Amino acid sequence: MSGSFSKRLPSLRFPRLRPSLIIGFVLGGLGVGIAAILLISAGAAWKITHPPQESQIQTQLDNDVGWVRFDFPTRDGATLAGWFGPVIDPIGTVILAHGAEGSHQDLLGKALFVRRAGYHAFVFDFLGHGLSDSGVVSLGAHEVQDLLAAVDLVVRLPGVDPSRVAVLGDSMGGAVAIMAAARDPRIAAVIAESSYARLDRTTSESFGEFVQLPRLGWRLPAFPFAGPVKFFGRLFSGIDVSEVNPVNEIGRISPRPVFIIHGRADRQVSTQAGRELHDAAQEPRVIWQPARIGHVASFYSRFDYYVRVSAFLGQALGRPNVLFKGDV
């Protein structure tokens, strides 16, 4: 009976796909996937090299009588926004340099500390950041020229001793401070926190921290995006990240002093980068790697930060054992 039943069933036949059609489907899928990777990579690289800037035309410093705003030129004709906070009877002057995708606003706490410690403070926005002109961000290479433009301005300001100008930089700003000081002897001392030693290595090791798409809630994985993002980043900025290496330049700062700060809980830039910078520097050099401190977060240790940075600046700029002078 089962035999007769089976004879009544229609035979099932599946269409035979030609090999060329299968290959076409596979190649088409690969093409779409590759196009998607390239499109996402190009968007991520554009965001890094062209981060969003501040929308307001003023900052709180514009309304603070203790600060004077300067819109000053770079050596290639762009205009940067900066603010000078003078004090009475200064020990010296400290220029503060912010990190990538940040602005001078990130450094207001440190600027207030610097002034209370007895130093003129100067904060500014790198090109493509904050209230400065829009432009391409290179994560340190082009930004050296921005910092040197700030030095050009600051050493000419009334009340500034041009032989006592230090730079305090966070993250990218720390790397920029190192490279600028290696090239310009007017910078008398450097404090670099959470700086990379080799940009290519840091962007590879911490790719997901550097390359994020917040609107989509994505952190791009290094594979398969790292190569294409670096390619487009070089295309947009004209910079090869393998050539941006503060560790190769820091030794030229000596005999001027360098203070390397790098929290051991930093997830964006490996703690090893801080040790590598310190080892490559010549004397006088200091390193502080506080436990349980993340990226550019040592300031929140408060007392330790105040004492260590005040002591370093006092020694570097000519008044040892200076902590706080009092109010601005």
C-alpha positions in Angstrom: 0.0 0.0 0.0 2.8 2.3 0.8 4.2 1.7 -2.6 1.0 2.6 -4.4 0.8 5.8 -2.2 4.3 6.9 -3.1 3.6 6.5 -6.7 0.8 9.1 -6.4 3.1 11.7 -4.9 4.5 14.2 -7.4 8.2 14.0 -7.8 10.0 16.9 -6.1 12.6 18.6 -8.3 14.8 21.5 -7.3 16.1 23.9 -9.8 19.7 23.4 -10.6 21.8 26.5 -10.1 24.5 27.1 -12.5 28.0 27.5 -11.0 28.4 30.9 -12.6 25.2 32.0 -10.8 26.5 30.8 -7.4 29.8 32.6 -8.0 27.9 35.7 -8.9 25.9 35.6 -5.7 29.1 35.1 -3.6 31.0 37.9 -5.4 28.1 40.2 -5.1 27.8 39.6 -1.4 31.5 40.2 -0.9 31.3 43.4 -2.9 28.5 44.7 -0.7 30.4 43.7 2.4 33.6 45.4 1.3 31.7 48.5 0.2 30.1 48.7 3.7 33.4 48.3 5.4 35.0 51.1 3.3 32.0 53.4 3.8 32.0 52.9 7.6 35.8 53.3 7.7 35.6 56.5 5.7 33.0 57.9 8.0 35.0 57.0 11.1 38.1 58.5 9.7 36.3 61.7 8.7 34.9 62.0 12.3 38.4 61.7 13.7 39.9 64.2 11.4 36.9 66.6 11.4 35.4 66.3 14.9 32.3 68.4 15.7 33.1 71.8 17.2 31.5 74.1 19.8 28.3 75.7 18.5 28.4 78.7 21.0 30.3 81.8 20.1 31.3 82.5 23.6 32.8 80.5 26.5 32.5 81.2 30.2 36.0 82.7 30.1 34.7 85.5 27.9 32.6 86.7 30.8 35.3 86.3 33.5 37.2 89.5 34.3 40.2 87.4 35.2 40.7 86.2 31.7 41.6 88.0 28.4 40.7 86.5 25.1 43.1 86.5 22.2 42.2 85.3 18.7 45.7 84.7 17.3 47.1 83.5 14.0 48.9 80.3 13.2 52.0 80.4 11.0 49.9 79.3 8.0 47.1 81.9 8.4 44.4 80.1 10.4 42.9 81.7 13.6 43.0 80.1 17.0 41.0 81.1 20.1 43.0 81.5 23.3 42.5 83.0 26.8 45.2 84.4 29.1 44.7 84.4 32.9 47.3 86.6 34.5 48.3 86.6 38.2 50.2 89.1 40.4 53.9 88.4 40.8 54.0 85.2 38.7 56.5 82.4 39.1 56.2 81.7 35.4 53.6 80.9 32.7 51.9 77.6 31.9 50.3 76.9 28.5 47.7 74.2 28.7 47.0 72.0 25.7 43.8 69.8 25.4 43.2 66.4 23.9 41.6 65.3 20.6 37.9 66.1 20.2 38.2 68.3 23.3 38.6 72.0 23.9 40.0 74.5 26.4 36.9 73.8 28.5 38.4 70.4 29.5 41.3 72.2 31.2 39.6 74.9 33.2 40.1 73.0 36.5 43.8 72.7 35.8 44.0 76.3 34.7 42.5 77.5 38.0 44.9 75.3 39.9 47.9 76.7 37.9 46.8 80.3 38.7 46.3 79.6 42.4 49.8 78.0 42.4 51.2 81.4 41.2 51.5 81.0 37.4 50.0 82.9 34.5 47.7 80.4 32.6 47.0 80.3 28.9 44.5 78.0 27.4 43.5 77.7 23.7 41.7 75.5 21.2 43.6 73.6 18.6 42.6 74.1 15.0 39.4 72.1 14.3 38.4 72.2 18.0 36.4 74.5 20.2 36.1 78.1 19.1 39.1 78.0 16.8 38.8 77.9 13.0 37.7 74.7 11.5 40.4 72.5 10.0 41.8 69.0 9.7 42.8 67.2 12.9 45.9 65.1 12.7 46.1 63.8 16.3 49.3 65.6 17.0 51.4 66.1 13.8 49.9 69.4 12.6 48.9 70.5 16.1 52.5 71.1 17.0 52.3 74.3 14.8 49.3 75.4 16.8 51.1 75.1 20.1 54.1 77.0 18.7 51.8 79.7 17.5 50.5 79.9 21.1 54.1 80.2 22.3 54.8 83.0 19.8 51.9 84.9 21.4 52.5 84.2 25.0 56.2 85.1 25.1 55.2 88.6 23.9 52.5 89.2 26.5 53.1 91.9 29.2 54.3 90.4 32.5 55.4 87.1 30.9 59.0 86.1 31.4 59.8 84.3 28.1 62.4 82.1 29.8 59.8 80.7 32.2 57.1 79.2 30.0 56.0 75.6 30.6 53.5 73.5 28.7 51.0 71.1 30.4 49.3 68.8 27.9 46.6 66.1 28.2 46.5 63.1 25.9 47.1 64.4 22.3 48.1 67.7 24.0 50.8 65.9 25.9 52.2 64.4 22.8 52.1 67.8 21.1 53.9 69.4 24.1 56.7 66.8 23.8 57.2 67.3 20.1 56.9 71.1 20.3 59.4 71.3 23.1 61.9 69.1 21.3 61.8 71.6 18.4 61.5 74.9 20.3 63.8 75.7 23.2 61.5 78.5 24.4 59.5 75.8 26.2 61.2 75.6 29.5 59.5 72.5 30.9 56.8 69.9 29.9 54.1 68.1 31.8 52.6 65.4 29.6 49.7 63.3 30.9 48.3 60.2 29.1 50.4 60.9 26.0 51.0 58.3 23.4 54.6 57.3 22.6 53.9 56.0 19.1 50.6 57.1 17.4 50.4 54.1 15.1 50.8 51.6 18.0 48.3 53.4 20.2 45.7 53.6 17.5 46.1 49.9 16.9 46.2 48.7 20.5 43.2 50.9 21.5 41.4 51.0 18.2 37.9 50.6 19.8 38.6 53.5 22.2 39.7 55.8 19.4 37.1 54.8 16.7 33.5 55.0 17.9 30.2 55.7 16.2 28.2 57.0 19.2 25.0 57.5 17.2 24.9 53.8 16.5 26.4 52.8 19.8 29.3 51.0 18.0 32.9 50.6 18.9 34.5 49.4 15.7 36.7 46.3 16.0 40.2 46.5 14.8 39.5 43.8 12.2 38.5 44.5 9.5 38.4 48.3 10.1 41.8 49.3 11.4 43.5 49.2 8.0 40.9 51.1 6.0 40.4 53.7 8.8 44.1 54.5 8.8 44.1 54.6 5.0 41.3 57.1 4.9 42.7 59.1 7.9 45.9 59.5 5.9 43.9 60.5 2.8 42.0 63.1 4.8 44.8 64.5 6.9 47.9 63.9 4.8 49.6 62.3 7.8 51.0 58.8 8.2 50.4 57.8 11.8 53.6 55.6 11.7 55.6 58.8 11.5 54.2 60.5 14.6 56.3 59.3 17.4 57.0 61.6 20.4 59.2 58.9 21.9 61.7 59.6 19.1 61.8 63.3 20.0 61.6 63.5 23.7 65.3 63.0 24.3 66.0 66.3 22.6 64.2 68.3 25.3 67.0 67.8 27.8 68.4 69.7 29.8 64.9 71.1 30.2 62.8 68.9 32.6 60.0 66.6 31.6 57.2 65.2 33.9 55.4 62.2 32.5 52.0 61.3 34.2 50.2 58.2 33.2 47.4 56.5 35.2 47.7 52.7 35.5 44.0 52.3 34.7 44.2 54.2 31.4 42.3 52.2 28.8 42.8 54.6 25.9 46.6 54.8 25.9 48.6 52.0 27.4 50.5 52.7 30.6 53.5 51.2 28.9 53.5 54.3 26.6 54.2 56.5 29.7 57.1 54.3 30.7 58.5 54.2 27.2 58.5 58.0 27.1 60.2 58.3 30.4 62.9 55.8 29.4 63.5 57.7 26.2 63.8 61.1 27.9 67.1 62.4 29.2 67.6 63.9 32.7 66.0 65.7 34.3 62.9 63.6 34.0 60.1 62.5 36.4 57.4 59.8 36.0 54.3 59.3 38.1 52.0 56.4 37.4 49.2 56.5 40.0 47.1 53.3 40.6 43.4 53.2 39.7 43.7 56.4 37.6 42.3 56.4 34.1 42.9 58.6 31.1 43.9 62.2 32.0 42.3 61.7 35.4 45.2 62.2 37.8 43.9 65.7 38.5 41.1 64.1 40.5 43.5 62.6 43.0 43.7 66.3 44.1 46.3 66.5 46.8 48.8 64.2 45.1 48.4 66.0 41.8 48.7 69.5 43.4 51.8 68.7 45.4 53.7 66.8 42.6 52.9 69.3 39.8 53.5 72.4 42.0 56.9 71.0 43.1 57.9 70.2 39.5 56.9 73.6 38.2 58.6 75.3 41.1 61.8 73.5 40.4 61.6 73.8 36.6 60.7 77.5 36.5 63.0 78.7 39.3 61.2 78.7 42.6 61.7 75.4 44.4 59.4 74.2 47.2 56.5 76.5 46.1 53.0 75.0 46.7 50.3 77.6 46.8 50.6 81.4 46.7 47.0 82.0 47.6 44.2 83.6 45.6 44.5 84.8 42.0 
